[in-house]
Amino acid sequence: MTFLIPRLPARALLGLCALVLSGCATVAQPDPRDPFESYNRGMTSFNEQVDAMVLKPVATAYQEAVPSPVRTGVRNFFANLGDVWSFVNNVLQFKPEGAASSFMRVNVNTFFGLGGVLDVASELGIERHKQDFGLTLGHWGVPTGPYLVLPVLGPSTVRDTVALPVDMRGNVVRHVDPVSSRNSLYALGAVDARANLLRASRVLDDAALDKYSFTRDVFLQVRSQTGDTRRDDPAADDGVLPPEPEPAR
């Protein structure tokens, strides 16, 4: 997401490109689920450098500067917007319980939760049934396909990559006007999403394991599930970061 990345020196950009290329050495025996492992490891290294140089410092500063109740409100706000798209996908999957819960969550949190800042629905016991278009394709028999790491966006699969343009269009933020407000929401959502992952990234950094393999295995396990994904914690999001905003007109 280039709106979060300042102008980097040419030497830094060349260094990042070199990391991607150096990570593309052929893997002798790639995992059958990960035939693109050589490319994926190189792209993972690139993403980690972008994260270390830009995303993580901004997210850390956000976490330190913004009080926890405010961050919770921001997280609830974006989770409420996500429930709108979950409602659509629950309908597409013919899941009346999930669709009804998502519909009720959006209405309760929007009207009684100050536009979604307060998660009143969870307090009332209305469960979150999180869905996206990739899971909808999976519900109708489309396999996940090989593991694929996208630039900046991170872990994905071929199926989820194909579904990504539809998920982007389903993002309520995309329909916000003016463009300046839309871009601000994209930026805030990206920073908040990264801040919610700071603790998990510290655990991975401290653990004596192959972070790439661990992340891939967990991600594929989650995305291979085509059943109901109930989650009450909006921070437990396996979706992608918000898409790149449009330039102001």
Disulfide bonds with the S-S distance in Angstrom:
none
